[in-house]
Amino acid sequence: MGIEFDDVAVSRLIACLTDVALRLRASGAGRRASAERALQDFHGAYARLFAAARTIESEDRGRLTRALEDLTVQLQVVSRQADEERHRLEARVAWQERERERDHALVTVGAPLRSALDWVSGAWDPEPSATPVRPTPVSAAFRARPRQRSASGDAGGDRSGAGGRSGADPRRLREFSASAGVQDAATEQDLHRVRNAWAGFTARCAWVPVDEATLVAGFGDHLAEDVEDTAWVRRIANAFAAAGSGVSLADGVLDVAGTSTLPTGLQRVFDPAVTSAEVAAAWSELGLSEHDLRALPLTTTLQIANLDGVPAAARDIASRAVLRAALGNPERVYRMLGLRYTHGAVTMDEFRQQVAALWKGVRRADRLAQELESPSAAVAQLVGFGATDGALVTAVSLGDLDTASNVTVNVPGATTTLDSTDGQVRAAAGLLRGAVRLAPASSFAVVSWIGYRAPELVEVPAHRRAVAGGVELASFVDGVRDSRDSNAPGRLTVLGHSYGSAVAVEAAAQTRYRVDAVVTYGSVGFTDDTRPEHLNVRQVFATEGEQDHTARLGRIGRTDPRDLPSVHVFSSEAGPGTEAVTGHDMYPPTGVGYLSPDATAQRHIIEIIATGRPG
């Protein structure tokens, strides 16, 4: 006897709502300051439209923040009510057992003492309430307001929207757009976190009635309005820049320039509020050819490169186009990624260095792919190239991610950057070759996923990077499944090295589709509120070498996954024909890493990928 109320799901949602509310409240000042700078030298109907949009954004941001905080309070109330109901149920069960014992005693003492015993039990052991505790219905309500972006409907004093002129400094407008774009990307991740946490709550806490659930959709609408504001201001800035310095433009011209020229289908694909499944459906309807993709402008190509739910072949074309642009004109792509306006972002020199390293790794992947034999496709795919939290991110697949029957995603650990792409790809090639030998009838794809900002060593004890990376990884893994529709891979495995194991576990708690296996090697451990049964995964495996002293240090404050009862542990020590791991690295130039050729750990991981269990 019990109630359907998962304390872990509620705790995750409360923590998520609290953190997102704080971030939304803190980000308002930065957006307001950049908007005020943009309004300098901005006049006419379009200045009024911009100011009105900023006011609505600010007010709605405050309303959204309060809605998140209010939901947190409601959840705390129902948590207390759940505890009260559990205690009531437990008390009744215990009391009923005592009643049975008393009834049994009455049979022994007989009727003369019945009334006395009944009086004693009623006075000293009263019956607990039979009335269930009814949870207070939860209301998660928020609706964003639309913003006007056309001067034809401007209600300003001189009706300049109909035939007037507006002027602005394009440089300041572009600075606003770049700064707002960085903030929009952070807010998009917050939206994904809230959506995932809310879905977990509603799925596992059916005991709590929900009166209204418009908050997540309203949050998405608010973000969509922010993103459109960012793009709208950028298009207006481009129009002013093209016209020349210091000139004004007819509001009718700006109406045309400020309206997106993208097809309706692409606008739907780029909507930040849609899921990867909706992206996949909208993309399929577009029917774009390879030539269409190559003809798109770089700003659009950059979005496609990093959009989960788009097929890998299309993302590969887009990602390689962005990579070529970054090699040829690094300053331009650096600006496009918003890195100039991101605190703690890679420097321009680091950007050039990492772009060159990625190019080297992609060329290595192309060469290694030519060695793949049927039924695995002899292709390598660059599945994303962009920036997250000031770090460059990417994913490189050996094998065709759109058709492979067996897909593996490998997540690296702390201090990883794009500089390691070449080694990551070589490690992936070793896994793929070994898997093919064990299951020659299957087709394989192994993805080296460098899709999050890996922590510096001093950040490893904290969990913030794992939480952020888990959101991105869950979206990527679900996007692979969604982009393939009915042709889903038969098996999907996620590997996590060191801190990457924490990212993998966070992702597995959020994916919509079940992962076949999560494999941790040299893990920094699980947090106290995370257990394998909380993950959307069939099996969890773990290994660690006796000579890996780094993993133990990084695990301070976390639980070794090998100590959890439902985790399958396998060896990283020397075996027949295999070698023991000699340190912490995944694929070191010297010594034996977890994925080095002939390492015991590598062999067992290959067996899990190919067959579902270590030999």
Buried (B, 14 or more C-beta within 10 A) or exposed (E): EEBEBBBBBBBBBBBBBEBBBEBBBEBBEBBBEBBEBBBEBBBBBBBBBBBBBBEBBBEBBEBBBBBBBBBBEBBEBBBEBBEEBBEBBEEBEEBEEEEEEBEEEEEEEEEEEEEEBEEEBEEEEEEBEEEEBEBEEBBBBBBBEEBBBBBEEBEBEEEBBEEBBBBBBBBBBBBBBBBBBBBBBBBBBBBBBBBBBBBBBBEBBEBBEBEEBBBBBBBBBBBBBBBBBBBBBBBBBBBBBEBEEEEBBBBBBBBEBBEBEBEEBBEBBBBBBBBBBBBBBBBBEBEBEEEEBEEBEBEBBBBBBBBBBBBBBBBBBBBBBBBBBBBEEBEEBBBBBBBBBBEEBBEEEBBBBBBBBBBBBBEBBBEBBEEBEEBBBBBBBBBBBBBBBBBBBBBBBBBBBBBBBBBBBBBBBBBBBBBBBBBBBBBBBBBBBBBBEBBEEBBBBBBBBBBBBBBEEEBBBEBEBBBBBBBBBBBBBBBBBBBBEEEBBEBBBBBBBBBBBBBBBBBBBBBBBEBBBBBBBBBBBBBEEBBBEBBBBEBBBBBBBEBBEBBBEBBEEBBBBBEBEEBBBBBBBEBEEBBBBBBBBBBBEEEBBBBBBEBBBBBBBBBBBBBBEBE
